[in-house]
Amino acid sequence: MSNNNIKPTEGEMEILQVLWQKGQATVRDVHETLDKKDSGYTTTLKLMQIMHEKGMVERDTNQKTHIYKALVSQDKTEKQLVNKMIDNVFNGSAARLVMQALGNHSASADEIDEIKKYLDSLK
């Protein structure tokens, strides 16, 4: 899969978040980190196998327990998904996305300071 065309499903995004956080992990590590009560280990395994086929993750098969690592960049994935959301949900308006996000979720004082610094750097 080209990093220019990343379209992970919700389940794939959850797995990618774990792999980005840990760097690499076994299926069991991912499954336990996700703490999925409603799905079994084999569901996580199958999803990770599909992600491997799509080229989203690589699998090291040198050991009995396979180790998975994300092949898609967190930054590029986030940018692509946000751009798609801005275009499809907010009719191309980044401002509407930001206002909606800040209106629906409380930002910490540190996050607000970080946002202000970023906005000042754009001037």
Secondary structure, 3 states (H helix, E strand, C coil): CCCCCCCCCHHHHHHHHHHHHHCCECHHHHHHHHCCCCCCHHHHHHHHHHHHHHCCEEEECCCCCCEEEECCCHHHHHHHHHHHHHHHHCCCCHHHHHHHHHHHCCCCHHHHHHHHHHHHHHC
